[in-house]
Amino acid sequence: MAWKLTAALLLLAWLSAAMCSARDGTELLNVCMDAKHHKAKLGPKDKLHDQCSPWRKNACCSVSTSQELHKDTSLLYNFNWDHCGKMEPARKRHFIQDTCLYECSPNLGPWMQEVNQSWRKEHFLNVPLCKEDCESWWEDCCTSYTCKTDWYKGWNWTSGANKCPAEAVCHTFELYFPTPVALCEGIWSHSYKVSKYSRGSGPCIQMWFDPAQGNPNEEVARFFALAMNSRATAHGIGPLLLSLTLMFQLWLFRYVVPTTDTRTFSLPAPNVGDLSSAQFS
């Protein structure tokens, strides 16, 4: 009888080990996108230019990329911020910072999605942007001018740089983007999702941060990577482990418990929902 109990316990130990050895999400951390100007391998870049300098300790962008993206019409993508007249520097800085985050950040792994485009194989989607970063972006830019609500597509590129489509009319940002959420979530086809959290109050990505205080987005990316992994585990291995555990218990009661004990054993019904779903805010 002892060998049966030993074998059963070894089986349960193996199943538990399998549960614990599930993918821990670290492959989503400290990664660079597979895109046009991103480095294949991240690392320190002490001379990153101006607004991109917060990422100098660990960056996916090169020095030349950080310099080029500060220009009015950058050769990186030939994108012209001044398509409806001159955009003031105090407003343009938000778009430069947005581009620095896109090109330089190694902390966007949890939101990367595969795409089939000639100039990139990945992009990010629904990055939880801290709400005051979005609000300040909208407040500074609401009186600037544009002709489109989605800057990701639909431009006239016949000249080599983006121009407004023939039917488009230049109006203030406030008309095309009546709220901060409309701007931040719409302008790049839902690359961002405005978070309910403010900087330091919960897991949200900061477009602006003081590098002297460290990069707060590292912990945010880690939080979401582990949350994603936990959900996958709960919906994958978790139910299997639960079923096998219940089978083990039934086997244990049938074959290992002394047969002289004639009491009836009843197993409580498992709350599968508690094990098969993990909720993260």
C-alpha positions in Angstrom: 0.0 0.0 0.0 2.9 2.4 0.8 4.2 2.2 -2.8 0.8 3.3 -4.2 0.8 6.3 -1.9 4.4 7.2 -2.8 3.6 6.9 -6.5 0.6 9.1 -6.2 2.4 11.7 -4.3 5.2 11.7 -6.9 2.6 12.2 -9.6 1.0 15.1 -7.8 4.5 16.7 -7.2 5.2 16.4 -11.0 2.0 18.1 -11.9 2.7 20.9 -9.5 6.2 21.3 -11.0 4.6 21.5 -14.4 2.3 24.2 -13.2 5.2 26.2 -11.7 7.4 25.8 -14.8 4.9 27.4 -17.1 6.2 30.3 -19.2 6.8 33.2 -16.8 6.3 36.1 -19.3 10.0 37.2 -19.2 10.2 37.0 -23.0 7.9 40.1 -23.0 10.4 42.1 -21.0 13.3 44.2 -22.3 12.5 43.5 -25.9 12.6 45.7 -29.1 10.0 45.6 -31.8 10.8 44.1 -35.1 10.3 47.3 -37.0 12.1 49.6 -39.5 14.4 51.6 -37.2 14.6 49.5 -34.0 17.8 47.9 -33.0 17.8 44.1 -32.9 19.3 44.1 -29.5 18.8 46.8 -26.9 21.5 48.4 -24.8 22.8 51.6 -23.3 23.1 54.7 -25.6 24.5 57.5 -23.5 24.1 60.2 -26.2 20.5 59.8 -27.1 19.2 63.2 -28.2 17.1 65.6 -26.2 13.6 64.2 -25.4 14.8 60.6 -26.1 17.5 60.8 -23.4 15.3 59.2 -20.6 15.9 55.9 -22.4 19.7 56.2 -22.6 20.4 53.5 -20.1 18.5 50.8 -22.0 17.3 51.7 -25.5 15.9 50.2 -28.6 16.8 53.2 -30.7 20.2 54.5 -32.0 21.6 57.9 -31.5 21.0 58.8 -35.1 17.3 57.8 -34.9 16.9 59.9 -31.7 18.3 62.9 -33.6 16.3 62.4 -36.7 12.9 62.1 -35.1 13.3 65.6 -33.6 13.2 67.2 -37.0 10.0 68.8 -38.5 9.9 66.4 -41.4 11.9 63.4 -40.3 13.6 61.1 -42.8 12.6 58.2 -40.6 9.1 58.1 -42.1 8.9 61.4 -44.0 6.1 62.4 -41.7 5.3 66.1 -41.6 3.8 67.4 -38.4 3.1 70.8 -40.1 0.6 69.4 -42.6 -2.0 72.1 -41.6 0.4 74.9 -40.9 3.2 75.4 -38.4 2.9 73.4 -35.2 4.3 75.3 -32.3 7.3 73.6 -30.4 5.3 73.4 -27.1 2.8 71.3 -29.0 5.1 69.3 -31.2 7.1 68.1 -28.2 4.3 65.7 -27.4 4.6 64.0 -30.8 8.3 63.9 -30.4 7.9 62.2 -27.0 5.4 59.8 -28.4 7.9 58.9 -31.2 10.7 58.5 -28.6 8.6 56.1 -26.7 7.8 54.1 -29.8 11.4 54.0 -31.1 13.3 53.7 -27.9 11.3 51.9 -25.2 12.1 48.3 -24.4 9.0 48.1 -22.1 6.3 47.6 -24.7 6.5 43.8 -25.0 3.1 43.0 -23.4 1.3 45.0 -26.1 3.2 44.0 -29.2 1.2 42.5 -32.0 2.4 40.9 -35.2 1.7 42.8 -38.4 2.4 42.0 -42.0 3.8 45.2 -43.4 6.9 45.9 -45.5 8.5 48.2 -43.0 7.7 46.4 -39.8 6.7 43.0 -38.5 5.4 44.2 -35.1 3.6 47.2 -33.6 2.0 47.9 -30.2 -1.7 48.1 -29.4 -3.7 49.4 -26.4 -0.7 50.5 -24.4 -2.2 51.8 -21.1 -1.1 55.5 -21.2 -1.1 57.3 -17.9 -4.1 59.7 -18.0 -2.3 62.9 -17.3 0.2 62.3 -20.1 -2.9 62.1 -22.4 -4.6 65.1 -20.9 -1.6 67.3 -21.2 -1.1 66.2 -24.8 -4.7 67.2 -25.6 -4.6 70.4 -23.6 -1.4 71.7 -25.3 -2.5 70.7 -28.8 -6.3 71.3 -28.9 -5.8 74.6 -30.7 -3.4 73.2 -33.3 -4.6 72.2 -36.7 -5.0 68.9 -38.5 -7.2 67.3 -41.2 -7.6 63.8 -40.0 -8.6 61.7 -36.9 -6.4 58.7 -37.7 -2.8 59.6 -38.6 -1.9 56.0 -39.2 -3.5 55.8 -42.6 -5.3 57.7 -45.4 -2.6 60.3 -46.2 -1.7 61.6 -49.7 1.9 60.4 -50.1 2.4 61.3 -53.8 4.9 64.0 -52.9 7.0 61.7 -50.7 5.7 63.2 -47.5 2.2 63.1 -45.9 -0.3 65.6 -47.1 -4.0 66.0 -46.4 -6.3 64.0 -48.6 -8.1 66.1 -51.3 -11.4 66.0 -49.4 -10.0 66.7 -46.0 -10.3 70.2 -44.4 -7.9 71.6 -41.7 -9.6 72.3 -38.4 -8.5 72.5 -34.8 -7.6 69.4 -33.0 -10.5 70.0 -30.7 -12.9 69.5 -33.6 -11.3 66.2 -34.7 -10.5 65.1 -31.2 -13.1 66.5 -28.9 -11.7 64.8 -25.8 -8.2 63.7 -24.6 -9.3 60.0 -25.0 -10.3 60.7 -28.6 -6.9 62.1 -29.3 -4.7 59.5 -27.6 -6.7 56.4 -28.6 -7.6 57.5 -32.1 -4.6 59.3 -33.5 -2.5 56.1 -34.0 -5.3 53.6 -34.5 -5.6 52.5 -30.9 -1.9 52.2 -30.2 -2.8 53.7 -26.8 -5.6 53.1 -24.4 -6.0 55.8 -21.8 -5.6 54.4 -18.3 -7.7 55.3 -15.4 -4.5 55.5 -13.4 -2.3 58.6 -12.9 1.5 58.4 -12.7 2.6 56.5 -9.6 -0.9 55.5 -8.6 -1.2 52.3 -10.7 0.1 50.3 -13.7 0.2 52.7 -16.6 2.9 53.6 -19.1 4.5 57.0 -18.7 5.5 58.9 -21.9 7.4 61.4 -19.7 9.6 60.4 -16.8 12.7 61.6 -14.9 15.5 59.1 -15.7 17.3 60.1 -12.5 14.4 58.3 -10.7 14.7 55.3 -12.9 12.3 54.1 -15.6 8.9 53.4 -14.0 7.7 51.6 -17.2 9.9 48.6 -16.3 7.7 47.6 -13.4 4.6 48.3 -15.4 5.7 46.0 -18.2 6.6 43.3 -15.6 3.2 43.6 -14.0 1.3 43.1 -17.2 3.7 40.4 -18.5 3.1 38.4 -15.3 -0.6 39.1 -15.4 -0.8 37.8 -19.0 1.1 34.7 -18.1 -1.1 34.0 -15.1 -4.2 34.3 -17.2 -2.7 31.9 -19.8 -1.8 29.4 -17.0 -5.2 29.6 -15.4 -6.9 29.0 -18.7 -4.4 26.4 -19.9 -2.6 24.2 -17.4 -4.8 25.2 -14.4 -8.0 23.2 -15.4 -5.8 20.2 -16.4 -4.1 20.2 -13.0 -7.4 20.6 -11.3 -8.9 17.6 -13.1 -5.9 15.4 -12.5 -5.8 16.4 -8.8 -9.5 15.4 -8.4 -8.7 12.1 -10.2 -5.8 11.6 -7.8 -8.1 12.2 -4.8 -10.6 9.7 -6.0 -7.9 7.2 -6.6 -6.5 7.9 -3.2 -9.8 7.3 -1.4 -10.5 4.2 -3.5 -7.2 2.3 -3.3 -5.1 3.8 -0.5 -7.6 4.5 2.3 -7.9 1.3 4.4 -10.9 -0.8 3.2 -12.0 -1.4 6.8 -13.2 2.2 6.9 -16.7 2.0 5.4 -17.5 5.6 5.6 -18.6 7.3 2.4 -16.3 10.0 1.2 -17.8 12.9 -0.8 -15.6 15.4 -2.6 -16.7 19.1 -2.6 -17.6 20.4 -6.1 -14.7 22.5 -7.3 -15.2 26.2 -8.1 -13.5 25.9 -11.5 -14.1 29.6 -12.1 -11.8 30.5 -9.3 -9.0 28.5 -10.9 -9.6 29.0 -14.5 -9.7 32.8 -14.5 -7.5 35.5 -13.1 -8.6 39.1 -13.0 -6.2 41.9 -13.2 -7.0 45.6 -13.2 
